[in-house]
Amino acid sequence: MASDAQEEGKEQEQQQQAPQRIQIFPTPTNAISPFWREKYEREAKKYWDIFYKRHQDRFFKDRHYLDKEWGHYFSGSGKKVLLEVGCGAGNTIFPLLATYPDVFVYACDFSPRAVNLVKMHKDFKESQVSAFVCDLTVDDLIKEIPPSSIDIVTMIFVLSAVSPEKMPLALQNIRKILKPNGCVLFRDYAIGDLAQERFTCKDQKISENFYVRGDGTRAFYFSNEFLTSLFEENGFHVEELGLCCKQVENRSRELVMNRRWIQAVFRHSDDANSSSSMEASVKIDLPGEEYIEPKVRGNTLTEVVNNFDVDMSEGVAVDMFGISPSNDNETVVVNLGESNYKIEVLSKEYQHTCKSTGLMLWESARLMASVLAGNPTIVAGKRVLELGCGCGGICSMAAVVSADLVVATDGDTIALDLLSRNVNSNIKPPFLDKLITKRLQWGNRDHIEAIKEINNRGFDVIIGTDVTYIPEAILPLFATAKEMISSEGGITVDWEPAFILCHVFRRVDEPSILSAASKFGFRLVDKWHAGTPSKQSKSIINSWFSENAFKDCIPSTALNIMYFQIE
């Protein structure tokens, strides 16, 4: 019995001593946080205005297919009055006016820059077009357009940019200015479109079938059932409704793009049951194409199949056919002395949709890499471990030039994949043979043991840049550093193993860091703040900087460096 009690006591003691395991990188959820969800909604106008500032009128192509597919709605007796909602740069308006010069068009968009592009168009005439800024979910159309005066409303890839919960507001607003028998010509993204498939691999989901793009604009993907219900509940009945599918192929790059749209016509109606005459859909399969045609009274959409125009209004078309598939990333050039490193990181345009901080290059890493490049004696002949290096790994790259061994680690597998690419593209043999990338989740026993198999003597220098921003991660950070640091003493008389942190204090303050360090046997030997550099002649960190270095390689005065050694 005593033996059992002793064994149990030993087991409990081992569990208490074992380093806490924590995950500081995100678990993919494909959903954005409530903060960003509210921000995208609140600043939707701003993101679209930035979009048109960047692309002007070059992004969308003119929609010449509208006459071919809906020409009979625009022709006939009497002068037609149209409303184009979400007019953008005028890619629907001006092709229509070229074909039907007698048509008068009201055009609105909630991006002031887009409306200005319409007014600056070479074919713009006030006698034909009235363009104005309007948010369909907030601004009353009656202030700009007489009630019950519009024959046709065109909604081409517009409603998808509106939050699903606000779509009824947009339709009710439109219904006020439509004539009793007026119609809405509709085309928008369908569930299963390639763009939606790409979103499922990223943390860009706002809600069901609703996503944010990298530039902050949003897109909803419709099903036939959702769209039918939405319009019928807001005073319309379905006249035409079809799912259009097209495979677009780039043979030279061996790429195939599956595009899916819903195309429909809805009538203003006071009869809630007027759409009941619609029968079950019939699926028609064609080589490389698919079209679902409902049996409806009057006109059908058969021409869409035989004369299908691919509308490249989704940026993924450009991604697939005009830009490298890795266009979510950008290359940052880091100059370290005589060496230039080209580091691939997540583009700033996409960083707000990504939870992984490891896909960015932080100022602390730039500073520490500059210090190592300018002071190779810090790591010369030593075994170096970088914790939480992210995709950049520039500290490890700077260290490997003079170090004996460098192991660059991170817990995020996505960041590690990009890190491997960056290392292989910037470091060549024999230095490449000394730089190893490994996964290390702080406190993960399997990960720690795998690194110990590479170097069982421990590390002489451990580096961490901006790894102290999560309070829950501080104890596992120091616990892991204690496991990995060399216990054999320094490799020279004047050197002792060191743990160097470079960071901006965020949610974790200096006392909290010092408390965690002390708990695992680390003592603070030296510290430095970029705003107030140390004047002590014996300061270890101060000796790393020359007078000019303070001007050249310190990106932020908020940066701090802390130098720890084992008690």
Summary of the structure (lengths in Angstrom):
residues: 567
radius of gyration: 30.8
end to end distance: 39.0
largest distance: 102.6
contacts: 1813
relative contact order: 0.08
helix: 35%
strand: 27%
